[in-house]
Amino acid sequence: MTGRAQAGARAVDLRLYGLLDTGVSGFDSAALGRLGAEAVAGGCTLLQYREKDIADARAAVERLRAIRAAIGGRVPLLVNDRVDLALAAGADGVHLGQSDLHPADARRLLGPQAIIGLTVKTAAHADELYRLPVDYACIGGVFATTSKDNPDPPVGLDGLSRILFRARLARGPGLPVGAIAGINADNAAQVIAAGADGVAVISSLFGVEPVRQNARHLRGLIDAALAERGAHR
């Protein structure tokens, strides 16, 4: 069975993928919910809750529930790394790194309707997509970023294009592939022109208010770049 056949049934719109990172947005449930709702109102198409080194899983679940209630199902809400928290909070799926739970195990636990995403850092990682039950991939880091500790050097736009090519050889054009790390209003259009279906952002969306206007501006740049490229995702 191919990876596509094993993947969930839900289509994933990666155009503007907002990461609610507690390192940037804090831990207050009400504030996180408000930020998520503002991002969605501005055109964010997918949200992820990201909390590294979780010390209090119960509190994290409550924060997830608050975000989920605030966005009201208008876009999917995913959890970074933690399948257990996604299950407990009723989230729509997870985003996994290369050292997290294997996507096949996450799929068995979460079921066929869940959204499962995967970070892809190298061409070799992209080659493996043909056999993995994932619904999207994010290539990174594209540029340098202060939002995440990344020991690997940025791949840049050329590296992004090369890894995208390999990802689409492995899984065909039907798998949405986005880009992450250091992406902002100054370079988002370049990332789309290089072939990405969307961008995952933290600081350029949530790092400064007003979030709704940040989202609207980024979404406009992304949609224009996709139209220029002739992409219809």
Secondary structure, 3 states (H helix, E strand, C coil): CCHHHHCCCCCCCCCEEEEEEHHHHCCCHHHHHHHHHHHHHHCCCEEEEECCCCCCHHHHHHHHHHHHHHHCCCCCEEEECCHHHHHHHCCCEEEECCCCCCHHHHHHHHCCCCEEEEEECCHHHHHHHHHCCCCEEEECCCCCCCCCCCCCCCCHHHHHHHHHHHHHHHHCCCCCEEEECCCCCCCHHHHHHCCCCCEEECHHHHCCCCHHHHHHHHHHHHHHHHHHHCCCC
